[in-house]
């Protein structure tokens, strides 16, 4: 699949539908191709609902901003029950509840119903807010437990008494020795500054540092040691009280966990649909129309990478109109005439539709395919050493042919310049055999772009061509002498090319020589090429 994804420019297109939540990004990381029409229609319905909402509140900047803000601030939370949730886990649950509830409040009732929004967890949210906490923060507040409040009060009192004793000891040391620790754990002082070692040892812990210096730190008094031991026991009691609070809250969370998971699912569905709706609005996308017949109807389909490139070069972009029937369709056309872009447009539209996205087309009617195959130049970066270009294409064809079975599940097969790396006669023979076989399949749509005009006209195979160059028939104008001075060849070719599919009568030639001339190939070479081409 990665070849056809890359060929269609799908990764960049898909990236435009990136959601905001972490669980939404998990789903979005690996695009899923849906094959159930009912499931796709439900996804399209959800996108359409939010596209309608988006257009209604387009000018309400604060509301739009808040919807996005609350989505972005929805965190992951523990989705499985456990014996006890710690403070960080309860913080995640509380933050999720707050932002989910706030998001829900920004949505109309009909949107809430469409995505399964509901809220039955106000008691839990209130409990997590005990102690007038910030709505997006959580800690075990004193208000959760009288015992906890009492022990914390004792801790504060004990800490204050310890500070008093430490300050008195620090003052005594400063008055006697001039040493000011100012919160530092130790000081270095000359040995002679302490005087009598035994007397100094009553106030200081003294350790040799070098021949002339002592390392000293305050010696705690007996009362300080007693209070420190009391403080340690109070801390243990505090942890016991906090754990009792956490256990109590955990029981409430476990009761609410089924609701939390429902909220997560609603937020996830909304997040994905909101991203799709914003993308549809920004890129002027439309809803695909699905049916069960293996046909495609495209009106003004756009291959967005090419559309952007044309805009950058100031060249008009020609959208695609096409009707593709079951079986095989061959597309002939000029060099740089748009054959590849036709296949890329169709592949982008189909992949987008089956991944649940709206599509870059005025209208796109299609079916669903269970397998997709691309045969042509490698785009996915998986180069098999030792295989030639022809060998790679044969490997692609073999894998594709294995999925084209007798059932009605459906295969989309795209072949871009198939077998161009081998001799033309043999390549045409292989391609003709493939097209003839595909033409008999009721479950396969195959599209093939090619330069091989010698292909036999196989029954049940459609033959189309790109309209090609306007006003540049080299057979009638062999003396044409190129572009105006300073003209951009690429732009001039694009302006002269008609990017439109039409029935092929087998008589239309190629514009290769004209294109080569416009790109600047030496005129002596192109004139001689025309002579050969015209048989002169």
Secondary structure, 3 states (H helix, E strand, C coil): CHHHHHHCCHHHHHHCCCCCCHHHHHHHCCCCCCCCHHHHHHHHHHHHHHHHHHHHCCCCHHHHHHHHHHHHCCCCCCCCCCCCCCHHHHHHHHHHHHHHHHHHHCCCHHHHHHHCCCCCCHHHHHHHCCCCCCCCCCCCCHHHCHHHHHHHHHHHHHHHHHHHHHHHHHHHHHHHHCCCCCCCCCEEEEHHHHCCHHHHCCCEEEEECCCCEEEEEECCCHHHHHHHHHHHHHHHHHHHHHHHHHHHHHHHHHHHHHHHHHHHHHHHHHHHHHHHHHHHHHHCCECCEECCCCCEEEEEECCHHHHHHHHHHCCCCCCEEEEECCEEEEEECCCCCCHHHHHHHHHHHHHHHHCCCCECCCEEEECCCCEEEEECCCCCCCCCCCCCHHHHHHHHHHHHHHHCCCCCCCEEEEEECCCCCCCHHHHHHHHHHHHHHHHCCCCEEEEEECCCCCCCCCCCEEEEEEEEECCCCCCCCCCCCCCCCCCCHHHHHHHHEEEEEEECCCCCCCCHHHHHHHCCCCHHHHHHHHHHHHCC
